[in-house]
């Protein structure tokens, strides 16, 4: 008993003193427990500074705007200041709108009449394809039909004009009138953006291509030759902006006017600009100005628009900005009073032709009605292009008829002589002398 008790007491003493053996090695880590519940979100910290911009990525494909119009169409054609909107400010557009349902539309697009050659929407297209009408089936077409000439001779020797042979019912000069549109060139079909030359002109417009006004080389009654001009892209303008009359063969030894619309058609700008289209008096020399020598229609009427991919301006209005390279500081087209001088001569000549001051025919040559002289208001408005011819005039000599022709071609050619100042002054001076018997007080022949 005593020994057992001693043993128990000894073990108890060891436990009381904390004695034990050495610590064993750590066991392996147990598996990771599952994710606990998310704690509460802390307050938002202050925004940091933006980092540097990265490099631009590659351009994406053309997107679309409202209505599904590809953005590639907006420039240079369909944007707010694009070609289409420019065209809507032009006379081409205004005439089309004003003529809708008008009395002239039927004749402007009538098959067999000449109006549609220029006024029908497909007039130029028909002419380029040499699809025109002739007054007699056995007559040969104009010699240079493919270059815009319209006049020809019938088998009886009379002077005639090619007629429109299309089927259009729209009298409108629009994009497709001047530009050739096919599946291969139409950007609406190809989806390709515009580039210079991608929408080609219908009229031959290469560096050596010619466009013809009607004036023949001689009046011997032979072939109607026309006169060719080489104006590059401006050839397209010549096809319609001309007199439509072969003055050389139109004016003969004896002339009966017979109509208020005798003489050159409206818009004969090329006849004036070229220095070729007027009636020329024998023994006189006719020259041209620097404008004709250095410029063409598009230089002044269709300058490139920098903010529109350098596409030509399609309002077609002449731009004073185009004058500044030669006429620094110009603010109008009346440079050095040139337009004012021509206007003064036109007023003087108008009065003479109306017999307000005597002319050698001793009757009114001009009218705006059916033959009555011009009224005072007509002679004050400066609208010389509205003057018509007295249809009662008969047996006029070539020089007398030529003087009337020249007045009309300058009046209807517009711009008060700017297209070819020197030539205009020569035509007006010689024509005034032929019908008044003396020189004008407002002009010295250059």
C-alpha positions as a printed Julia matrix, in Angstrom:
446×3 Matrix{Float64}:
   0.0     0.0      0.0
   2.73    2.41     0.91
   4.53    1.82    -2.41
   1.45    2.37    -4.46
   0.7     5.58    -2.73
   4.26    6.77    -3.31
   3.96    6.11    -6.99
   0.74    8.11    -7.29
   2.19   11.0     -5.41
   5.28   11.04    -7.63
   3.12   11.13   -10.85
   1.02   13.92    -9.46
   4.12   15.92    -8.66
   5.37   15.55   -12.22
   2.04   16.83   -13.67
   2.1    19.76   -11.31
   5.55   20.76   -12.49
   4.48   20.62   -16.3
   7.13   18.27   -17.29
   6.64   16.32   -20.55
   8.4    14.87   -23.6
   9.68   16.75   -26.79
   7.14   18.32   -29.31
   6.33   16.12   -32.31
   6.41   17.23   -36.04
   3.47   19.4    -37.55
   0.85   17.46   -39.38
  -0.2    18.16   -43.01
  -2.51   21.21   -43.84
  -6.11   20.27   -44.12
  -8.28   21.03   -47.21
  -9.4    24.72   -47.87
 -12.78   25.49   -46.53
 -15.62   26.99   -48.58
 -15.92   30.81   -49.25
 -17.63   32.62   -46.49
 -20.43   35.16   -46.92
 -19.5    38.54   -48.63
 -18.82   41.27   -46.18
 -20.36   44.77   -46.42
 -19.25   47.09   -49.4
 -16.95   49.83   -48.33
 -17.24   53.51   -49.31
 -16.23   54.51   -52.96
 -12.73   55.8    -53.16
 -11.56   58.95   -55.02
 -11.25   58.61   -58.9
  -7.74   58.28   -60.17
  -6.16   60.34   -62.98
  -6.9    59.16   -66.59
  -4.17   57.12   -68.22
  -2.5    58.07   -71.56
  -4.5    57.55   -74.82
  -3.75   54.34   -76.64
  -2.87   54.17   -80.37
  -5.7    54.6    -82.95
  -7.2    51.37   -84.13
  -7.76   50.52   -87.84
 -10.64   52.26   -89.69
 -13.87   50.36   -89.56
 -16.14   49.72   -92.52
 -18.64   52.39   -93.61
 -21.44   52.58   -91.12
 -24.95   53.84   -91.75
 -26.9    56.88   -90.69
 -30.63   57.34   -90.3
 -32.48   55.7    -93.14
 -29.63   53.33   -93.93
 -27.61   55.83   -96.07
 -23.94   54.81   -96.02
 -21.76   57.52   -94.51
 -19.48   57.27   -97.58
 -22.3    58.89   -99.58
 -22.33   62.07   -97.51
 -19.17   63.48   -99.03
 -18.98   64.92  -101.56
 -22.54   64.36  -102.78
 -25.2    64.1   -100.09
 -23.83   66.18   -97.23
 -25.44   69.45   -96.11
 -23.02   71.42   -98.32
 -22.48   68.69  -100.89
 -22.92   68.5   -104.65
 -26.64   67.73  -104.51
 -27.43   70.69  -102.28
 -25.27   72.94  -104.46
 -27.18   71.78  -107.54
 -30.46   72.7   -105.82
 -29.33   76.34  -105.82
 -28.58   76.29  -109.56
 -30.59   77.54  -112.51
 -30.63   73.96  -113.84
 -32.66   72.92  -110.8
 -34.79   76.08  -110.65
 -35.86   75.77  -114.29
 -36.82   72.13  -113.77
 -38.95   72.98  -110.73
 -40.59   76.03  -112.31
 -41.43   74.08  -115.46
 -43.23   71.24  -113.7
 -46.68   70.97  -115.25
 -45.85   74.09  -117.26
 -46.95   74.73  -120.82
 -43.44   74.32  -122.26
 -42.69   70.86  -120.87
 -44.5    69.07  -123.67
 -42.36   70.74  -126.34
 -39.16   70.49  -124.29
 -39.41   66.7   -124.3
 -41.37   66.15  -127.5
 -40.03   63.57  -129.89
 -39.13   65.14  -133.22
 -38.41   68.63  -131.87
 -35.0    70.01  -131.03
 -35.74   71.28  -127.5
 -35.17   67.9   -125.88
 -31.58   67.78  -127.14
 -30.74   69.94  -124.13
 -33.87   70.14  -121.97
 -34.81   66.45  -121.7
 -33.17   64.57  -118.85
 -31.59   62.14  -121.33
 -30.97   64.6   -124.17
 -27.17   64.47  -124.02
 -27.25   60.69  -123.57
 -29.23   60.32  -126.8
 -26.89   62.64  -128.7
 -23.73   60.89  -127.51
 -25.25   57.62  -128.72
 -25.97   59.4   -132.06
 -29.68   58.74  -131.57
 -31.29   61.88  -133.01
 -34.15   62.64  -135.34
 -33.78   64.18  -138.8
 -36.37   66.24  -140.65
 -35.96   64.05  -143.74
 -35.02   60.35  -143.62
 -32.48   60.65  -146.43
 -30.66   63.58  -144.88
 -27.23   62.95  -143.45
 -26.73   63.66  -139.73
 -24.65   66.59  -138.49
 -21.01   66.15  -139.44
 -19.8    66.17  -135.82
 -22.87   64.83  -134.05
 -20.78   62.77  -131.61
 -19.12   66.02  -130.5
 -22.3    67.98  -129.98
 -23.0    69.6   -133.36
 -26.73   69.99  -134.15
 -27.02   71.69  -137.57
 -27.01   69.91  -140.94
 -28.32   70.33  -144.47
 -31.35   68.57  -145.88
 -31.25   67.04  -149.38
 -32.89   70.23  -150.69
 -30.05   72.32  -149.29
 -31.95   73.97  -146.46
 -30.46   74.36  -143.0
 -31.9    72.02  -140.35
 -31.33   71.0   -136.75
 -31.2    67.53  -135.25
 -34.26   66.62  -133.16
 -34.65   64.83  -129.85
 -35.56   61.17  -130.25
 -35.79   59.94  -126.66
 -38.85   59.09  -124.63
 -38.25   61.08  -121.43
 -41.12   63.09  -119.99
 -38.97   65.06  -117.57
 -37.47   68.41  -118.58
 -34.63   68.49  -116.11
 -30.84   68.78  -116.16
 -29.64   66.59  -113.32
 -26.7    64.33  -112.42
 -27.41   61.68  -115.05
 -27.89   64.29  -117.78
 -24.19   65.15  -117.72
 -22.68   62.08  -116.04
 -22.62   58.56  -117.44
 -24.18   56.17  -114.94
 -23.79   52.43  -115.32
 -23.62   49.53  -112.87
 -19.84   49.93  -112.97
 -19.79   53.7   -112.33
 -22.82   54.28  -110.11
 -21.57   54.64  -106.51
 -25.05   53.76  -105.26
 -24.53   50.31  -106.77
 -20.81   49.79  -106.33
 -20.72   51.1   -102.76
 -17.35   52.68  -103.5
 -16.64   56.23  -102.34
 -16.33   59.03  -104.86
 -12.95   59.72  -106.4
 -12.01   62.11  -109.21
 -12.99   60.5   -112.52
 -15.21   57.85  -110.94
 -18.4    59.5   -112.23
 -17.41   60.25  -115.87
 -18.99   62.89  -118.09
 -21.08   61.78  -121.06
 -19.64   64.33  -123.47
 -16.13   63.5   -124.75
 -13.94   65.55  -122.43
 -10.38   64.33  -122.88
  -7.43   66.62  -123.47
  -7.79   66.4   -127.28
 -11.58   65.94  -127.55
 -13.58   68.7   -129.2
 -17.04   70.14  -128.6
 -18.73   72.01  -131.45
 -20.63   75.26  -131.7
 -22.68   75.65  -134.86
 -20.75   78.3   -136.79
 -19.5    76.89  -140.09
 -16.24   77.79  -141.76
 -17.94   79.36  -144.78
 -21.37   80.28  -146.12
 -20.96   78.79  -149.59
 -23.97   76.54  -149.14
 -21.83   73.44  -148.75
 -21.35   71.17  -145.79
 -22.28   72.54  -142.39
 -19.0    72.08  -140.57
 -19.39   73.73  -137.18
 -16.43   75.01  -135.17
 -14.6    72.77  -132.73
 -13.3    73.87  -129.34
 -11.01   71.9   -127.01
 -11.92   72.71  -123.4
 -11.37   69.43  -121.53
 -14.13   68.79  -118.96
 -15.73   72.12  -119.94
 -16.64   70.48  -123.27
 -19.71   69.22  -121.42
 -20.96   72.81  -121.04
 -20.6    73.56  -124.75
 -23.08   70.84  -125.77
 -26.0    73.0   -124.6
 -24.71   76.49  -123.83
 -24.56   77.7   -127.41
 -26.73   79.54  -129.94
 -28.0    76.43  -131.79
 -27.85   78.54  -134.96
 -25.18   78.35  -137.63
 -24.82   82.11  -138.03
 -22.7    81.7   -141.16
 -25.49   79.89  -143.01
 -28.45   81.26  -141.03
 -27.87   84.83  -142.21
 -28.1    85.14  -145.97
 -28.02   87.97  -148.5
 -31.67   88.84  -147.74
 -33.37   88.05  -144.42
 -36.98   88.01  -143.27
 -37.19   87.77  -139.5
 -40.75   86.37  -139.42
 -40.7    85.52  -135.71
 -40.13   87.14  -132.33
 -37.7    84.28  -131.67
 -35.5    84.89  -134.7
 -31.79   84.64  -133.94
 -29.66   82.78  -131.39
 -31.33   80.7   -128.71
 -31.08   81.56  -125.01
 -27.8    80.74  -123.29
 -25.22   81.21  -126.1
 -22.34   81.7   -123.67
 -19.88   79.55  -125.62
 -20.41   81.56  -128.81
 -19.29   84.67  -126.93
 -16.56   83.04  -124.85
 -14.96   81.37  -127.88
 -14.76   84.59  -129.89
 -16.21   82.6   -132.8
 -20.0    82.57  -132.64
 -21.01   86.08  -133.68
 -21.63   87.61  -137.1
 -18.28   88.93  -138.35
 -18.12   91.92  -140.66
 -15.87   91.65  -143.69
 -12.53   93.38  -143.35
 -12.7    93.46  -139.56
 -10.43   91.57  -137.2
 -11.89   89.85  -134.16
  -9.78   88.91  -131.18
 -10.19   87.31  -127.81
  -9.46   88.32  -124.25
  -7.16   86.7   -121.7
 -10.2    84.89  -120.27
 -10.58   82.85  -123.44
  -6.85   82.27  -123.76
  -6.25   80.96  -120.23
  -9.55   79.82  -118.75
 -12.44   77.48  -119.45
 -16.0    77.34  -118.11
 -15.23   75.2   -115.06
 -12.4    77.43  -113.86
 -14.87   80.18  -112.95
 -18.22   78.38  -112.68
 -17.13   75.16  -110.96
 -14.02   75.8   -108.85
 -13.04   72.97  -106.52
 -14.47   73.16  -103.0
 -11.66   72.53  -100.51
 -14.03   71.49   -97.73
 -15.81   68.97   -99.96
 -12.97   66.69  -101.11
 -12.06   69.25  -103.8
 -15.13   68.25  -105.79
 -16.22   70.92  -108.31
 -18.92   73.33  -107.14
 -22.23   72.32  -108.72
 -24.15   75.54  -108.1
 -22.63   76.59  -111.46
 -22.62   80.26  -110.45
 -19.42   82.09  -111.37
 -17.28   82.71  -108.28
 -15.5    86.02  -107.69
 -12.86   84.01  -105.81
 -11.82   82.53  -109.16
 -10.82   86.03  -110.34
  -8.4    86.77  -107.52
  -5.37   85.06  -109.04
  -5.33   87.7   -111.77
  -7.45   90.48  -110.24
  -6.23   90.79  -106.66
  -8.73   92.4   -104.34
 -11.72   92.01  -106.68
 -15.05   92.08  -104.87
 -17.35   91.84  -107.91
 -17.22   90.98  -111.59
 -17.31   94.67  -112.53
 -13.52   94.78  -112.56
 -12.15   98.16  -113.64
 -15.74   99.09  -114.56
 -15.79   96.63  -117.47
 -19.35   95.42  -116.94
 -20.62   98.95  -116.38
 -19.12  100.04  -119.71
 -20.77   97.16  -121.62
 -24.08   97.85  -119.9
 -23.95  101.47  -120.99
 -23.34  100.4   -124.61
 -26.2    97.88  -124.47
 -28.55  100.62  -123.24
 -27.42  102.89  -126.08
 -27.8   100.13  -128.65
 -31.18   99.04  -127.29
 -32.5   102.58  -127.72
 -31.18  102.71  -131.28
 -32.68   99.32  -132.18
 -36.0   100.41  -130.72
 -35.82  103.53  -132.91
 -35.89  105.73  -129.81
 -32.85  107.2   -131.45
 -32.86  106.73  -135.25
 -31.71  103.55  -136.94
 -31.27  103.09  -140.67
 -34.38  100.88  -140.9
 -36.49  103.68  -139.39
 -38.62  101.28  -137.33
 -38.48   99.41  -134.08
 -36.34   96.31  -134.38
 -36.97   95.07  -130.81
 -40.15   94.04  -129.02
 -41.28   92.07  -125.99
 -44.76   91.35  -127.23
 -45.88   90.66  -130.79
 -44.08   93.47  -132.56
 -44.84   96.61  -130.57
 -41.87   98.8   -129.62
 -40.32   98.39  -126.2
 -42.07  100.34  -123.47
 -40.21  102.82  -121.28
 -40.18  100.31  -118.42
 -38.66   97.68  -120.72
 -35.86  100.05  -121.66
 -35.11  100.89  -118.03
 -34.96   97.4   -116.49
 -31.6    96.33  -117.94
 -33.04   92.91  -118.83
 -31.6    92.91  -122.33
 -31.91   89.12  -122.55
 -35.71   89.51  -122.66
 -35.64   91.56  -125.86
 -37.18   89.84  -128.9
 -37.21   90.72  -132.6
 -39.93   92.46  -134.58
 -41.32   89.67  -136.83
 -42.46   92.19  -139.45
 -38.93   93.03  -140.55
 -38.14   91.84  -144.09
 -35.45   92.04  -146.72
 -32.66   92.92  -144.3
 -29.15   92.77  -145.67
 -26.68   90.34  -144.12
 -24.93   93.16  -142.27
 -28.23   94.48  -140.89
 -29.44   91.06  -139.77
 -25.98   90.32  -138.41
 -26.12   93.41  -136.21
 -29.4    92.24  -134.65
 -27.97   88.77  -134.2
 -24.92   90.17  -132.41
 -26.99   92.3   -130.04
 -29.08   89.26  -129.07
 -26.1    86.95  -128.65
 -24.39   89.42  -126.29
 -27.62   90.17  -124.41
 -28.47   86.48  -123.97
 -24.87   85.42  -123.41
 -25.06   87.13  -120.04
 -22.35   88.43  -117.71
 -22.24   91.81  -119.5
 -19.24   90.85  -121.58
 -17.14   89.11  -118.9
 -16.89   85.91  -120.93
 -14.81   87.7   -123.58
 -14.63   91.49  -123.07
 -12.58   92.34  -126.14
 -14.72   90.28  -128.52
 -17.98   91.67  -127.1
 -16.82   95.26  -127.59
 -15.83   94.53  -131.21
 -19.18   92.89  -132.0
 -21.24   95.68  -130.43
 -19.23   98.47  -132.04
 -19.44   97.04  -135.58
 -23.12   96.16  -135.17
 -24.01   99.63  -133.89
 -22.32  101.27  -136.86
 -24.14   98.95  -139.29
 -27.6    99.96  -138.04
 -27.04  103.54  -136.84
 -24.65  104.75  -139.51
 -22.28  106.16  -136.88
 -20.22  104.98  -133.91
 -21.71  104.64  -130.4
 -20.88  107.36  -127.88
 -20.22  104.83  -125.1
 -17.64  102.62  -126.79
 -14.34  102.77  -128.68
 -13.52   99.66  -130.72
 -10.53   97.83  -129.2
